[in-house]
Amino acid sequence: MRSASGVNRSVVLWDNNEVEVIFRGRRYTGNWSVDDDGDVRLSLPGRTFAFKPLV
């Protein structure tokens, strides 16, 4: 995925609500959920961000 500022990262959403994010060659893990607006919200150590899923 590419953010509005042009930053690329790979995101894997697992069925058990775990997430893996690959950013600049490093792997980060955390949890994900869908918020009230239908956005996917990722919670990683020290960082939380959300995105609209493509359908």
Contacts in CASP RR format, 6 or more apart in sequence:
PFRMAT RR
TARGET T0000
AUTHOR 0000-0000-0000
METHOD contacts of the structure
MODEL  1
MRSASGVNRSVVLWDNNEVEVIFRGRRYTGNWSVDDDGDVRLSLPGRTFA
FKPLV
1 8 0 8 1.000
1 9 0 8 1.000
1 10 0 8 1.000
1 11 0 8 1.000
1 51 0 8 1.000
2 8 0 8 1.000
3 9 0 8 1.000
7 23 0 8 1.000
9 21 0 8 1.000
9 22 0 8 1.000
9 23 0 8 1.000
10 21 0 8 1.000
10 22 0 8 1.000
10 23 0 8 1.000
11 19 0 8 1.000
11 20 0 8 1.000
11 21 0 8 1.000
11 42 0 8 1.000
12 19 0 8 1.000
12 20 0 8 1.000
12 21 0 8 1.000
13 19 0 8 1.000
13 32 0 8 1.000
13 40 0 8 1.000
14 20 0 8 1.000
17 31 0 8 1.000
17 32 0 8 1.000
17 33 0 8 1.000
18 29 0 8 1.000
18 30 0 8 1.000
18 31 0 8 1.000
18 32 0 8 1.000
19 29 0 8 1.000
19 30 0 8 1.000
19 31 0 8 1.000
19 32 0 8 1.000
19 42 0 8 1.000
19 44 0 8 1.000
20 27 0 8 1.000
20 28 0 8 1.000
20 29 0 8 1.000
20 30 0 8 1.000
21 27 0 8 1.000
21 28 0 8 1.000
21 29 0 8 1.000
21 42 0 8 1.000
21 44 0 8 1.000
22 28 0 8 1.000
28 44 0 8 1.000
28 45 0 8 1.000
29 44 0 8 1.000
30 42 0 8 1.000
30 43 0 8 1.000
30 44 0 8 1.000
30 45 0 8 1.000
31 42 0 8 1.000
31 43 0 8 1.000
32 40 0 8 1.000
32 41 0 8 1.000
32 42 0 8 1.000
32 43 0 8 1.000
33 40 0 8 1.000
33 41 0 8 1.000
33 43 0 8 1.000
34 40 0 8 1.000
34 41 0 8 1.000
35 41 0 8 1.000
35 50 0 8 1.000
38 52 0 8 1.000
38 53 0 8 1.000
39 50 0 8 1.000
39 51 0 8 1.000
39 52 0 8 1.000
39 53 0 8 1.000
40 50 0 8 1.000
40 51 0 8 1.000
40 52 0 8 1.000
40 53 0 8 1.000
41 48 0 8 1.000
41 49 0 8 1.000
41 50 0 8 1.000
42 48 0 8 1.000
42 49 0 8 1.000
42 50 0 8 1.000
42 51 0 8 1.000
END
